[in-house]
Each structure stands twice: as structure tokens, then as C-alpha cells.
Amino acid sequence: MAFRSFKGSSSGGQLVANPVGPAWIHPIPQHVARLARHLSTVRREESCQPKNRALPMEDQHDPLLQLEPVVDDLPAGFDALRAEARAEGYLFVERLFTEWMSHTNRFDRQGEVLFAARMNGVLAGIGGITIEPVVPGAVRMRRFYIRPVFRRNRVGHRLATALLYRVDVGRTITVNAAPASFSFWESVGFQPNHRDRHTHILVR
């Protein structure tokens, strides 16, 4: 006995047997129809979801890149990073070393943090956030340095993003950037704002 699909009934598609005698119809059971309607609704809801939803920040990181909070001691490999910074004329890494060793600035107040960035186990950069000394309620990007060989690997962008992620929404962040790094800071969202001993500003 052959069956064919038939449409036009209020119950949806049905199976119609067409034997030699008069046609007869089997309606779809109600529980099957309810299940079909439920699945159709789920598919429509899923189709409305964004196709390129951003992954959580930690899922976007290069597996070779590790960000470590610096707490007790400066990270292994810091001497090599310090020497490269000094050779480029970036003396703020020397100030980081001096202030850390003298306990003048350990990035340990509420809202402060210092991160070391490692690429495949090698210290690639360092940077932190401290309380802004001039702008009330703000924080400041400080001692941010990426070794030259790692600057095309987006290590700086990932480190800056991780630091910004730690700042409360609505809080102001400042940075006093060297002219050569203006484009970098603007690429992560900072806007020029030359005042109060900083060059750029961003509001989370």
C-alpha cells in the first residue's frame, strides 16, 4: 500500500493511504504534533541568536601567552627585559625596579595590579595599574613595556586589555604615553587628553 504526504488539513501534514477502495486518513497524534511545534520554536529562537558572539576574554587568549600577577618578587627574566628597556631609553622600567625593591610602589593598594606577560614561557612584557595621583577616583596605566621581539604578536594589546578588564565600569583610566606609543594606546580605546600629567584618557 503506497503512502503520500498530504497538506491542507488544520492538523498539518498527514499520511494518506490510497488503496483500491476509498481513501482513508490517519491524523498525527497530538503528542507528536506538540513535540514538532516545540522543536520548531527552539530552532527559530536559535536562529535569532548572534552568530559571532564574543568568547569570554580568557578563551580568546593565545594558548602560548600567560598573564601572571606579580605579587612578592619581580618575575623571572626581568633583568633581560630591564636591560632592553634601558637600551631603548625607557627609564620607567628602572623606576619600577627601584620602587619595587624599596617597597615604595608594589601595586598592592585596592584597585591596583601588576601583570607579567609570558610568551611560551619567556617574559615578554610587564604592565600595571595604580591609583591616579592627580585625577580623583581614576586609575593610571603604569610601567607598561613590551620587549621589541614580541611587539608584533599583539602581546601589548592583550596585556592592556587584561588590565582594563580589571577596572570597574565607569571608572576613568589615564596613561602618560610616549609619542611613539600614541597609536597603540588609541587602538585600545584611549583618547588624547593632554592635561594633569597624562596624555590619554579612557572611561570604562
C-alpha positions in Angstrom: 0.0 0.0 0.0 1.5 3.4 -1.0 1.5 6.5 1.2 1.9 10.1 0.2 2.1 13.4 2.1 -1.0 15.5 2.1 -1.3 19.1 3.2 -4.2 21.4 3.7 -5.7 20.0 6.9 -5.8 22.0 10.1 -3.7 19.3 11.8 -0.7 19.8 9.4 0.8 17.1 7.2 -0.9 13.7 7.3 -0.3 10.3 5.7 -2.9 9.3 3.2 -3.2 5.7 2.1 -4.6 5.3 -1.4 -5.7 1.7 -1.8 -8.0 0.4 -4.5 -11.1 1.4 -2.4 -11.9 4.8 -0.9 -9.1 6.9 0.7 -8.6 6.8 4.5 -6.7 9.3 6.6 -4.6 8.8 9.8 -4.3 12.0 11.9 -0.9 12.8 13.6 -1.1 12.0 17.3 -1.4 15.1 19.5 1.8 14.5 21.5 3.8 14.2 18.3 2.3 17.5 17.0 3.2 19.2 20.2 6.8 18.0 20.1 7.1 19.2 16.5 5.8 22.6 17.4 8.3 22.8 20.3 11.3 21.9 18.2 10.2 24.4 15.6 10.1 27.2 18.2 13.6 26.2 19.6 15.0 26.3 16.1 13.6 29.8 15.5 15.0 31.1 18.8 18.4 29.7 18.0 18.4 31.3 14.5 17.8 34.7 16.2 21.0 34.4 18.3 24.1 36.3 17.1 26.3 34.0 15.0 29.6 35.6 16.2 29.1 36.0 19.9 32.4 37.0 21.6 34.0 34.3 23.7 35.0 35.1 27.3 38.2 37.0 27.4 40.2 34.1 28.7 39.1 31.9 25.7 40.4 34.5 23.2 44.0 34.4 24.6 46.8 32.8 22.6 47.5 29.5 24.4 51.2 30.4 24.4 50.5 33.7 26.2 50.2 33.6 30.0 49.4 36.6 32.2 50.7 36.3 35.8 50.1 38.7 38.7 53.3 40.0 40.2 53.0 39.9 44.0 56.1 39.1 46.0 59.1 39.2 43.6 59.6 40.7 40.2 59.2 38.0 37.6 62.0 35.7 36.3 63.6 37.2 33.2 63.0 40.8 34.5 66.7 41.6 34.2 66.7 40.9 30.5 63.5 43.0 30.0 65.0 45.8 32.1 68.2 45.9 30.0 66.3 46.1 26.7 64.1 48.9 28.1 67.2 50.8 29.2 68.8 50.3 25.8 65.7 51.9 24.2 65.8 54.8 26.6 62.7 53.7 28.6 63.8 54.6 32.1 60.4 53.9 33.7 61.3 50.2 33.9 64.3 51.3 36.1 61.9 53.2 38.3 59.7 50.1 38.5 62.7 48.1 39.8 63.8 50.8 42.2 60.3 51.4 43.6 59.6 47.7 43.9 62.8 47.0 45.8 62.3 49.9 48.1 58.6 49.0 48.6 57.7 52.5 47.5 55.2 51.1 45.0 54.2 47.4 45.0 50.9 47.8 43.1 49.2 46.5 46.2 46.5 49.1 47.0 42.9 48.5 46.4 42.3 48.5 42.6 46.0 48.2 41.7 47.6 45.3 39.9 50.9 44.4 38.1 50.9 41.7 35.4 53.8 39.9 33.8 53.2 38.6 30.3 54.9 35.4 29.2 55.0 34.1 25.6 55.9 30.4 25.5 57.4 30.7 29.0 59.6 33.8 28.1 59.0 37.1 29.8 57.6 39.3 27.0 56.3 42.3 28.9 55.1 43.9 32.0 52.5 46.5 33.0 50.2 47.6 35.7 47.6 49.9 37.1 47.9 52.2 40.1 45.7 54.8 41.8 45.9 58.0 39.7 47.7 60.6 41.9 46.1 63.7 40.2 42.6 62.8 38.9 40.3 62.0 41.8 38.7 58.5 41.5 40.8 57.5 38.5 43.5 54.8 38.0 46.6 55.1 35.8 48.4 52.7 33.5 52.0 52.4 34.7 55.3 50.8 33.8 53.9 49.3 30.6 56.7 47.8 28.5 56.8 45.1 25.8 60.1 43.7 24.6 60.8 44.5 20.9 60.7 41.0 19.6 57.2 40.4 21.0 55.6 43.7 19.7 54.2 42.1 16.6 52.5 39.3 18.5 49.8 41.5 20.0 51.2 40.9 23.4 50.8 44.5 24.3 47.2 44.6 23.2 46.3 41.5 25.2 48.1 42.8 28.3 46.5 46.2 28.1 43.0 44.6 27.6 43.5 42.3 30.6 44.5 45.3 32.8 41.5 47.3 31.6 39.2 44.4 32.3 40.2 44.7 36.0 38.9 48.3 36.2 35.3 48.9 37.3 32.9 50.1 34.7 32.5 53.9 34.8 36.0 54.5 36.2 38.5 56.7 34.4 41.9 55.4 33.3 44.8 57.6 32.4 48.1 57.0 30.7 51.1 59.2 30.2 52.3 57.8 26.9 55.5 58.4 24.9 54.7 59.9 21.4 55.8 56.7 19.7 53.1 54.8 21.5 50.2 57.1 21.0 48.7 55.0 18.2 48.9 51.9 20.3 47.0 53.4 23.2 44.4 54.9 20.9 44.0 51.4 19.3 42.8 50.0 22.7 40.3 52.9 23.2 42.2 55.8 24.8 41.5 59.3 23.6 44.0 62.2 23.6 43.7 64.3 26.7 46.9 66.3 27.4 46.4 67.6 30.9 47.1 66.7 34.6 50.4 64.9 33.7 48.8 62.4 31.3 48.4 62.2 27.5 45.4 60.0 27.1 42.2 59.0 29.0 39.6 56.3 28.8 36.4 55.7 30.7 35.3 52.1 31.1 
